[in-house]
Amino acid sequence: MKQVVQNYRSGELALLDVPVPGCRPGGVLVRTAYSLISTGTELMKVSEAGMSLLGKARSRPDQVARVVQSVAANGVPATYRKVRDKLDSYTPLGYSLCGIVERAGPGTDDVAVGDVVACAGNEHALHAEVNWVPKNLYARVPDGLAPRHAAFGTVGSIALHGVRRGEPQLGDVALVIGLGLIGQLVVQLLTASGVRVVGADPDPDRCELAARLGAVACGGPASAEVAAAVAGLTDGHGADQVYLAAGGGSAEPVERAAALSRDRGRVVDIGKCRLDLPWNAYYEKELDVRFSRSYGPGRYDPSYELDGRDYPIGYVRWTERRNLACFLDLLARGRVDVEPLVSHVADFEDAVATYRNLADGRLKAVAVLFRYPGQPGQSREPGEAAAGAPAVAVPAVPAVPVRRGRARAAGTPVRLAFVGAGNYASSMLLPHLAGRDGVRLSAVVTTTALSAANAQRKFGFAAATTDLDAVLGDPSVDAVFVVTRHSSHAELTRRALLAGKAVFVEKPLALTGDELDGVLAAVAESGNDRLQVGFNRRFAPLLRQARRRFGARGGPGHLRYLVNAGRLEHGSWYLRQDSEGSRFAGEGGHFIDTAGWLLDADPVSAYAVATSGGEDLQLVLRYPDESTATIGYVTTGPPGFPKETVDLVADGRVLRLDDFVRAAVYDGRRRRWVGSRLPRARDKGQEAELAAFVTAVRTGGPMPVPLDSLVATTAATLAVPAALAARAPVTLAGAR
């Protein structure tokens, strides 16, 4: 299928061939009929992509701050790779469309194949021939409403939520500053609510359009005409609400809002204009400044948008989806008219030229629609369906026959497939594999087409697809990397093992005991135990060197591992504990595995205490020889402090590791430096781990970490919730 994409580093726009997305549970596959270009938001993004790096930094200071934090936490090379990967990736465009349901995923019963729906979301309502859309981001289009008009649904929801934030009442007077696409819709929605509206925009054509659509008066923002109209309608008191639907870097909109508002009026920011509020003016009138966040309640909440969990209507009357359905109803009943806003309709195949014409000013427009194959003017009628698209137990490791992998013939490359190609895979794994002698990247599988296309372009995969079954059934694929979100690791690993593949799965291997049992059942059924989990710390060169220098222990060892994990950004999928597990469940295996490797044993009991929110915890592990490991996992430490520090004390010696940058061994009164690295050269072992895995696959030799060790580490990680609940040590029954 075709999709509009942009490279944020170069500014290149392209109509790219990408795989059709998979149809996941809780959503539908929609074949697009019309999609709407947001001439404000999208053109701003297109403009930013064409800037220099300095220009991009100036326009997005929030991203610059994140880069600085990443440098402090991860070093310059890792941050550079991450930023370069972000900039040099194709990113999608679009967030408002109308299309036809081609397939409904499991758990979706409110629409059927052939239904016409309006869709929302900058990850799900893209300028693409087919999109996967989760349940709360689509709404059925009322009978009789043209698909080209329903494509305005998302933008209309933005305007509608902004109006709701202003709380207008019958007879109010409102001023709308900025008469672009959003502003024109706000004018109509306010007029339909019994509000008298004055519009302000420097473009006379837009002022004339707003007047035709219901505004009482219009003019330039600083014009005497606008000031006189507001004064005349309010007996000199000022507007009840001012809606800022303008963009740009000028402070004029907020200054005019203060000048033309009544005492204790409301100012609602819907657009993205400069908000240097003149303090005296806003204070003297005690103005109520409100922000309108996108389409309404539910926006940026993954549990609502992705998991389909609706908010009770008794508590949240107007959610994203209900706003979308409401706006479609207003269109169907003729209370809002979007046809006068349509300046141009372009065939989808002309998308790149259309963007260029908009960017250089050759096409002046309020709203532009893309028309997709099969729509009026081409072949298929609107609404016509397209063809359907296709004590805590440690589980015993199954006793399988000694099974060496099939060694490659001399000169034959190891063929690898990746399931998932997100940030970690793209920045920490694939750079070590792409172009490596004796390795061929055969296929990348993702649920979103553009991710697969980006990975294929940057790392040289032979194929990009959304069809996992085809990859697992391909006899030429030697090993499968599972690098998806945590909740899918165990099931994908199970399927790949049953398909006879060697498997490298990023941690965690499993989120529940049942999932771990399922993986081991697949090992028993298939006789395939060719499994590696991405516990990379034990492969870090500096730590391995320190362990050699420390030498063998004669007595118990006592290890302290402090993890300064830091806070997560709002909206991070790591926060979705109901589906993806806790943060410690996701990455705690790293530290438990490292402790066990340093102590050369698996734990036999676990004791844990945590703060009330469960984010910060202390875990104490006991080992068969009375060694102990205390792992402190904290999120409240300063970002400038090292993320990981390790101390191992035994037999009068101390091993000290500082964040994989410095290591030393203390013996008696002597301190022997093992080595040090600049922070930018921090190496946590990913490259060495991958080399060991590829070698095992190539030669058919043992996996880098024994399966029983992987199982013990996973079981100890899963024991933490039980230990917290018991408030006492729990035995890891069956541990070696």
GIHU-V122393 format. One line per field, one symbol per residue. ss: DSSP state (H for helix, E for strand, L for the rest). psi: psi as a letter, one per 30 degrees, with the letter a starting at -180 (. if undefined). burial: + if it has 16 or more other C-alpha atoms within 10 Angstrom, else -. A space follows every 10 residues. Layout:
BEGIN
ss=???
psi=???
burial=???
END
This chain:
BEGIN
ss=LEEEEEELLL LLEEEEELLL LLLLLLEEEE EEEEEEELLL HHHHHHHHHL LLHHHHHHHL HHHHHHHHHH HHHHLHHHHH HHHHHHHLLE EELLLEEEEE EEEELLLLLL LLLLLEEEEE LLLLLLLELE EEEEHHHEEE LLLLLLHHHH LLHHHHHHHH HHHHHHLLLL LLEEEEELLL HHHHHHHHHH HHLLLEEEEE LLLHHHHHHH HHLLLLEEEL LLLHHHHHHH HHHHLLLLEE EEEELLEELL LHHHHHHHHH EEEEEEEEEL LEELLLLLHH HHHHLLLEEE ELLLLLELLL LHHHHLLLLL LLLLLLLLEH HHHHHHHHHH HHLLLLLLHH HEEEEEEHHH HHHHHHHHHL LLLLLLEEEE ELLLLLLLLL LLLLLLLLLL LEELLLLLLL LLLLLLLLLL LLLEEEEEEL LLHHHHHHHH HHHLLLLLEE EEEEELLLHH HHHHHHHHHL LLEEELLHHH HHLLLLLLEE EELLLHHHHH HHHHHHHHLL LEEEELLLLL LLHHHHHHHH HHHHHHLLLL EEELLLHHHL HHHHHHHHHH LLLLLLLEEE EEEELLLLLL LLHHHLHHHH LLHHHHHHHH HHHHHHHHHL LLEEEEEEEE LLLLLLEEEE EEELLLLEEE EEEELLLLLL LLLEEEEEEE LLEEEEEELL LEEEEEELLE EEEEEELLHH HLLLLHHHHH HHHHHHHHHL LLLLLLHHHH HHHHHHHHHH HHHHHHLLLE EEELLL
psi=lkkklkjfef fkkljkjllk lljlkgalkk kkekkkkjfd eefeeeeeff lleeeeeefi feeeeeeeee eeefleeeee eeeeeeehkk klllgklkak kfkklkgjgf llkfkklkll kgffhlilek kkklegglkk kkkfkkefef fgeeeeeeee eeeeffhllk flkkkjjjha eeeeeeeeee efggkkkkkk kfjeeeeeee efgfkellal eglfeeeeee eefghgelke kkjjglalgk geefeeeeeg llkhlkjkje ailkhikjee eeeefhkjkk kjjbfakfkg jefeeefgjl kkffejejle eeeeeeeeee eeggfkjfef fjfkkkkefg eeeeeeeeeg ffjklekkkk klkflkfcek lkfkklkkk. kkkjkkkkjl kkjkljkklk fklkkkkkjk haeeefffee ffekgkkgkk jekkklfkee eeeeeeeefg kelklgjeee effjffkekk kjhaleffee eeeeeeeffg kkkjklklel fleeeeeeee eeeeefgjgi kkkhifeffk eeeeeeeeee alleakljkk jkjielllkk fkfffifeeg lleeeeffee eeeeeeeefh lklflkkkll leffeklkkk kkleggllkj jjjkfglkff kkekkkkkkk hglkkkkjhg ekklkkjbgk kjkelllkef gkjggeeeee eeeeeeeefg allekkefee eeeeeeeffe eeeeefhlkk kikfk.
burial=-++++++++- +-++++-+++ ++++-+++++ ++++++++++ +-+--+-+++ +----+---- ------+--+ ++++++-+++ -+--++++++ ++++++++++ +++++--+-- +-++++++++ +--+++++++ ++++++++++ ++--++++++ ++++++++++ +++-++-+-- -+++++++++ ++++++++++ +-+-++++++ ++---+++++ +-++++++++ +---+++-++ +-++---+++ +++++++--- -+++++++-+ ++++++++++ +-+---+--- -+---++-+- -+++++++++ ++++++++-+ -------+++ +++++++++- ++---+++-- ++--+-+++- ++-++---+- ----++++++ +++++----- -++++----- -++++-++-- ---++----- --++++++++ +---++++++ --+----+++ ++++++++++ ++++++--++ +-++++++-- ++----++++ ++++++++++ ++++++++++ ++++++++++ +++-++++++ ++++--++++ ++++++++++ +++--++-++ -----+++++ ++++++---- --++++--++ ++++++++++ +++++++++- ++++++++++ ----++++++ +++---++++ ++++----+- -+++++++++ --++++++++ ++++++---- ---+++--++ -+++++++++ ++++++++++ +++++-++++ ++++++++++ ++++----++ ++--+-
END
